[in-house]
Amino acid sequence: METGLFFGSFNPVHIGHMAIANYLAEYSSLEEIWFVVSPHNPLKTKETLLKDRDRLYMTGLAIGDDSRFRVSDVEFTLPQPSYTIDTLAWLTEKHPSRRFTLIMGEDNLTTLHKWKNAEVLVKQYPIIVYPRLYPGSRSGKRLQEILSMASVTEIDAPVMEISGTFIRNAIKEGKDVSWFVPAPVWRYIREMHFYE
């Protein structure tokens, strides 16, 4: 089964994430998309993250009973900080019948040469890239080498420039951003007083 892995801190999961996953489910060869909730991205600071289980729970609320999607806490039990190549190796061993594809924003593609074991990753796993408003440059020599080995499919999804940072800041300022997150997620954020 072709399974897309959509990694993220999902802090919080928002309608941009859901729209991209929906687009991929309908317009790509992926049969299923797993939202892999990251405990800590090595390239991001940890202080602003909600607890792992809260972000996992909210992502599950967003998905609801949509059978095309699944939420995964696989990285919660792996050594931290989490590296994509280690997670992919673990998942491939546990689920040998699945073909895993990495889903990433166009901006992440520009830092691929900095990823752990980038060469191994791009040779073993295809990548689907969705567009971003500010994708960054792909001009570096090392990055070009890595990309030349990769199987990259760039999809023409709508550009979704909604960020968790915007949502967190808006909530802190007392703004109603209820239309930016799935309704059950918004209810949970309000109930738990997250990001206030």
GIDA-V935550 format. One record per backbone hydrogen bond with DSSP energy under -0.5 kcal/mol. NH is the residue of the N-H (numbers start at 0). CO is the residue of the C=O. Records with the same first field share a line. If there is no record, write none. Layout:
# GIDA-V935550
NH->CO / CO
This chain:
# GIDA-V935550
2->0 / 98
3->31
4->100
5->3 / 33
6->4 / 102
7->35
10->11
12->9
14->179
17->13
18->14
19->15
20->16
21->17
22->18
23->19
24->20
25->21
26->22
27->23
30->1
31->1
32->67
33->3
34->32 / 69
35->5 / 33
36->34 / 71
37->7 / 35
41->81
43->40
48->45
54->50
55->51
56->52
57->53
58->54
59->55
60->56
61->57
62->58
63->59
65->62
66->64
68->65
69->32
71->34
75->72
76->72 / 73
77->73
81->39
85->82
86->82
87->83
88->84
89->85
90->86
91->87
92->88
93->89
94->90
97->94
98->0
99->97
100->2
101->125
102->4
103->127
105->129
107->104
108->104
109->105 / 106
110->107
111->108
113->110
114->111
117->114
120->116
121->117
122->118
123->119
124->120
125->99
126->150
127->101
128->152
129->103
130->154
134->131
143->139
144->140
145->141
146->142
147->143
148->144 / 145
149->145 / 146
150->121
151->149
152->126
153->151
154->128 / 152
156->154
159->130 / 157
160->158
161->159
166->162
167->163
168->164
169->165
170->166
171->167
172->168
173->170
174->169
176->174
179->176
180->177
184->181
185->181
186->182
187->183
188->184
189->185
190->186
191->187
192->188
193->188
195->192
